[in-house]
Amino acid sequence: MSSTVANDHRADLRPGTHPTPEQASPAPPPRRNGQGDHRRGENPWPPPPAAPPAPEDPGAVDQDVSGAVRTVLGDLLDQQLAAAHAVDPLFGEDLAARVARFTQSGGKLARARFVWWALRACGGTEPAQARAALRIGAALELIQTCALVHDDVMDGATLRRGRPTLHVDMARQYAGTSDTRRADRLGQASAILAGDLALAWADDVVADTELPHRTARRVRELWRAMRTEMVAGQYLDVQGEATSGRSLARAIRAACLKSALYSVERPLALGAALADAGPTATRALCSAGRCVGLAFQLRDDLLDAFGDPQETGKPAGGDIRSGKPTYLAAVARVRAEASGDREAIEVLDGTLGRADASEAELAAVREVFVTTGAHDTVEVKIRTLVAQGLRHLDTAVLEPEAARRLRTLLRSATGAPATAASEAVPASLILTATDEEASR
């Protein structure tokens, strides 16, 4: 990830500088996704400048959180695309439009939904709080675009969400105008720039979200920490691949930074901050998020090794071929060494980190994951972490209905049973591990 993006990215309004999204697009062009705009309500907080319309009643958002986030995200992207085209039409079409398409083609917006239900569980009921939560949720989708586009370049991935990765798509566009090496280099460079652009847009959204002073300080502190943690986790991943560092402690640390904090704990903390929650509720949400977020990453590891590519949207075995230091692989090695299973050790040593590993070799590694007991160990770890996380949630006094829905999301994000039989919830609320894997 580029280090050139400023912490609080604000437009320069001096003469001769490029227009802001609002200046470039006072009336953004209509989107073609069939999503209607919601009516703007009264604002008891400082009025946001040119804020996209959002539901007046947070209770209405409860019925379709993903739809509300997509509406706000679409409006924000309309403004950014207009500004990008005003800077340069080729840049706007080639790069900015790809960032927008990628961001809008995701799954069920898990991080944004964690923000929302944390806000609601902590008593957030004001329309202005709802608008801020939807904007922060949209910003999380943009930073996720940054993470995934950069991740695909680092991993050399060719598919994401069932479609060519951004760098592959860009290289194919220019394959006929230059030699393959130059086209591939352009694709990779463009993907790095696209990720940087998505991060800059995400920072714009956070910086331009009007909040009371104390809330703004808490939100921006969390945002800064989350960005650094995300990059640190990714670095531990790639450094582990290069050095074959696959200890259990290292795998847990990387998973905690890259996924537990970024995917669950920080979104929950952001929602709590927007609701001006007290320390007890915030601590309970963060502890729950840390446990469930780690379980979420362990589920992701299992899906990468054993998932159906038609459901996950990417080839199975990517982590095996890249030699990613996953907890699953670390447990398999520890178990094989403890039992003196030299055949299993040879399979792991001979295949992990080999980009050209055949399907038969991938199948042999999966068999080692099963026969060493690593697969079952990870499944038990996931269930234990989810149960521990939900116990943390029980230590806080939260709004009952919102807390129930939050528990449902926390369970289902890790592939655990989404709800007890007595807790029927709308089907649209359920977030399955396959849904989230398809959006990653």
Helices and strands as residue ranges (DSSP letters): H 21-24, H 58-62, H 65-87, H 89-91, I 92-96, H 97-104, H 110-121, H 127-155, E 159-160, E 163-164, H 166-173, H 180-207, H 213-243, H 248-255, I 256-265, H 266-274, H 279-306, H 309-312, H 318-322, H 327-339, H 342-351, H 359-371, H 374-393, H 400-413, G 427-429, H 433-439
